[in-house]
Amino acid sequence: MDAAADEATGSSLIFRIFFLFTLLLPMALGNKVEDSGKFPLVVSTWPFKEAVRAAWRTVESGFSAVDAVVEGCSTCEDLRCDGTVGPGGSPDENAETTIDALVMNGATMEVGAVAAMRYVKDGIRAARLVMLHTEHTMLVGDQASAFAISMGLSGPTNLSSTESLEKWNKWKESRCLPNFRKNVLPVDNCGPYQPKETADLSRNRCLMANSVETITRRSSRVGVDNHDTIAMAAIDNMGHIAVGTSTNGATFKIPGRVGDGPIPGSSAYADNEVGACGATGDGDIMMRFLPWGEEEKNGRDRRGEGEGVFGSLGIFVSYQVVESMRLGMEPKLAAEDAISRIARKYPDFVGAVFAVNKNGVHAGACHGWTFQYSVRSLEMADVEVFTVLP
């Protein structure tokens, strides 16, 4: 009887231990994401539906968020979305098309990027190769091309197209106007250009240094047909977040120009703990923000006045949005806050961002144009396009 009782007691103890183990295991894992019905999720700038569908098919099949943004942005490159992504668009002053791209893993914070890459059409795949096979973050120019080809991408190839060359020829016939030059001569014709050094210009520069209203821009050249970037975020089945970007840059840019596209924290940023952001628009302006403004210098928290939330930090726009969400802002307010900071300094600025937090809540904000972004989630039968008014 004693032996039977001991055996029963032992069995009961084992059962209790097993029950406790199954109860506590999920808590011990901590990072395990339960099936909440929210993931996967894909968000992209603009109505680039085919790109979002490609990313969605990838992530829905169980591949990683990084895989998804690479497939999505690569699809946009192949389709030459709006002429501003991939080869065959946005010629520079010399009629050449070059590629900028970035991929960022929000789980590991690894980044791969290429900038001013010539002769290789696969920008986002080249960026991923930088992330996978180097300890660097970015490669540029011909060296980026050589690396990408050495790692198996096709090339060298001419990235111009009939359309891009026709656009360039018309620009040349219009005396190379408009362009991105300033304070140079000639002002109304093609180069070669030289600095415009006159007494009047020196005097004007002194005046500009003391004026808060003399910042002039050519943002009218950035519009719905020249927004030049796909920025995409994906959350996979495990809740991991990644972002990717690809662009052939600003039309008629000065050769060698690199915009915000391949700059982590400027065009896009991701952090598993918080969420992600993607940007589009006037990259030459967006990559400058946030600078050390007076409110930051004084260390004031002006969030109640729409001035932002960061005492003395000067940071890039996409990073700003993610950090605002880290501090508790909803995606909509975080996006609006970042855009408003730029608009205060540059009223003619044209640009937009989308924000998505780690729970899948998304929103957008813009200035100077009407912005659209695309989303695909489990709740949707297909890609849906959201419109954001300035």
Salt bridges, closest charged atoms under 4 A:
GLU50 OE2 - ARG53 NH1 2.47
ASP67 OD1 - ARG128 NH2 2.72
GLU71 OE2 - ARG125 NH2 3.22
ASP82 OD2 - HIS227 NE2 3.09
GLU93 OE1 - ARG181 NH2 2.71
GLU96 OE2 - ARG118 NE 2.66
ASP122 OD1 - LYS121 NZ 3.14
ASP142 OD1 - ARG118 NH1 3.25
ASP271 OD2 - ARG326 NH2 2.66
GLU273 OE1 - ARG326 NH1 3.44
ASP282 OD2 - ARG217 NH2 2.86
ASP282 OD2 - ARG218 NH1 2.81
ASP284 OD2 - ARG218 NH2 3.15
ASP284 OD2 - ARG257 NH2 3.11
GLU294 OE2 - LYS297 NZ 3.49
GLU295 OE2 - ARG344 NH2 3.02
GLU296 OE2 - ARG341 NH1 3.04
ASP301 OD2 - ARG303 NH2 2.95
GLU305 OE1 - ARG302 NH2 2.68
GLU307 OE2 - ARG302 NH2 3.77
GLU307 OE1 - ARG344 NH2 2.75
GLU323 OE2 - ARG326 NH2 2.88
GLU336 OE2 - LYS332 NZ 2.89
ASP337 OD2 - ARG341 NE 3.67
ASP382 OD2 - ARG53 NH2 2.80
